[in-house]
Amino acid sequence: MQMKFVVKKACCSGGRVGALELGSCPKPIETPALLLSTRKGLPHFIAPDLLTSLPFPDSHLLQISPLHFLEGLASTTISKIGGLHQMLSLHQYGIAAVARDSIQCLPESKGATKLGPSFETPCGRLSINPKDYVEMISCMRPNIWATLADEVPAWVSEKRNKTSVDRTVRWLDDCLALNPAAGSVFGAVVGGPNFDERKRCALEVAKRNVSGYWIGGFGLGERIEERPALLSAIIDVLPDEKPRMISGLGLPEEILEGIDAGIDLFDSTYVYCLTLGGFALTFSLDKGGNQYDFQRCQVQRDLTKINLRAKVYSKMSNNSKDMSPILGNCTCYTCRNHTKAYINHLFNVHEMLAQTLLEIHNTHHYLMFFRVIREAIKDGRFKKFRMTFIESRRVHQETEADCA
């Protein structure tokens, strides 16, 4: 079954709610949605048996990088097994494949018209041409996959940026010409911080027979104040009936900005980075968007997250351990079964279970954040929700600075 996408409600003030149907998922996934970041198909720290503890069906959309599979099992072996769903025994999950590299692609050699991009992979830096890439995708059989993109950081020259757009569009044509049978194709859109190049790339990709769009090149050094105009330059020329996926926007404020522009799918590398650093998400999921609570401010300075590696969570001032959960009203597996003191202890003894419990909480919390956003869009109050969320965070940060 091919992917199906329907826009159920769009707000004139920004944001839209849709339903994404994938052949492997038993229920449609409501958008805007979060794609769970994975390493070779599984979340970085969450074991397969604990995946079921995450909200259903919100958590049933996984993002993989095909580059991770260049080490280990060969693509042909994965194909013989039956693809990634069969190999990982994740039959009811949707898988989206995106080959993203945070390092700029190397220049093509002179006279090479079909050479693909150069990626930093577990096997070193390798060039991958469209033919090899499509063969790899066909063996893995993901539900969704993005075509190759020449992403460049914001500080490259205008000439290099223009070249990146030309290459990305050419690689899209090369991938489509190979007539891939696996999954739904998302055309890559790049262009760096240049509005005209972003629009040109989006217009070219919109002309092609693709099922959706993957927007790359964000989170690579562009100025924050540039993003709204850059997103508008892209979204304004893309068809409304097809889903839009983006990488590089992770903070809650950035998620709200992307949703306001009309983005439907977001990656979750932000959740992974927080977990790796020992941080737990604690920002409010208030339906009105309010983040400021004076009484809470007296207990902890940062209402966005807490550092569970800190000594304060192992010994309090009265010499008793902190036996409370990360968040008292959180319904995730971690908060229902474990305390901050226990997770702090796990970090102190270098036990990987610390990251497992923390990633469960952070993923659950961010999935709930998306659920609250969808409710705000359905009720026609997304614009007010976003303004309240951002303003209350600003007020809290000013209060925090005064207390310091």
PyMOL commands that set and color helices and strands:
alter all, ss='L'
color gray80, all
select helices_A, chain A and resi 48-51+66-70+75-81+84-88+130-140+158-177+195-206+224-235+252-261+269-277+294-299+311-313+333-337+340-348+353-378+382-403
alter helices_A, ss='H'
color red, helices_A
select strands_A, chain A and resi 4-10+16-21+29-31+33-34+36-39+42-43+61-64+94-97+118-121+124-127+144-146+184-189+212-215+244-246+265-266+279-281+305-307
alter strands_A, ss='S'
color yellow, strands_A
deselect
rebuild
show_as cartoon
